[in-house]
Amino acid sequence: MRPYCPTLLVALTFLAACGSSESTQSADTVAATTAIEASTIASSTTEAPTTTVLAEPRTYDPTKILHEGLLYTAGDVAIGTEITFTATDKTRYSNNLPGFFSVQNQASGDETLLSISDLSTAFVFKNPLDDIFAYGRDNAALLAATDPTPEDFFAYFASLPGVTVGPITETQFAGFTARSMSYEVGDFAGVACNGPKLCLLTTFQPSGISSYYNPGDSGVLYIFDVAGRSILADVIGGNGGVEFIATMTIGN
C-alpha cells in the first residue's frame, strides 16, 4: 500500500508528513489536529553509533536519508513496540506515525518497499473508488467516509475492485506467526491521486494517513499479532521489501 496524507495536496509528494505534534495526544486530538508536524523518521549523520535512534523532526525534511548498513531503531509510535532494522541500498526514507510505519526508496513514497499498519486503530473506506482530494484536511469527514476495519481483513481486501488474491497460508513474519496472502491489482474505475494513476483507497489512520493502490501493484499481505494488536504488513513486489524484512526485528 502507498501512503497518502490529505494535509498536502501535491501528487508524488510523500504525504506521510502529517499527524500529531505530540505522540502522547489522544486519538481524538490527533484526528482533530492533522498537520504537517510529524514523526517522519530519518537520520542525516554520516557517522553514527551501532544503533541509531531515529529522530522525529516536526517538519518533514526529504534531505534526511537513511544510510545503507546502519542499524536504526524506530520508537513504539506505530504499533506499540520498537522496530529495529538495517538500512539497505533501497531503504532511503522511513516514516513512523501513530498506526503506520513504512520504508521507501524515494521521498515521494512512490517506491514503497514495506508498510506496517495497526489494524486495531485503522478504518477502511466505504467507497474504495472515492476521490481522496475531496476531503482535504478534514479528518472528521474522512472518519465519516470510513468504517471500522472488518474482522476478516483478507476477505475485505479480496473483495476490492480489480484485486486478485492468492490462497491464505500460514507463515512467519519477522519472527511472528502470521497468515499471508498474495495480491495483484488490475484495472478499476477510480479517481487519480498519484499523478495520472488511479487510486484504490483502502485504510485510514486517525493520525492522518490514508493508504491506496495503483493498477499494476502486487505484493504479499501479512497479518500477525503483536502484544494483542492485529498488525498488517504489506511487502510490495519487486521493490526490495523481501530483502528488507531479513534485517528487521519487531520488539526486543
Helices and strands as residue ranges (DSSP letters): E 2-4, H 27-32, E 40-41, E 51-53, E 71-74, E 83-86, E 93-97, E 100-104, E 112-118, E 123-125, G 132-135, H 139-144, E 146-148, H 153-158, E 163-165, E 169-173, E 176-185, E 191-194, E 197-205, E 209-213, E 218-226, E 229-236, H 241-245, E 249-250
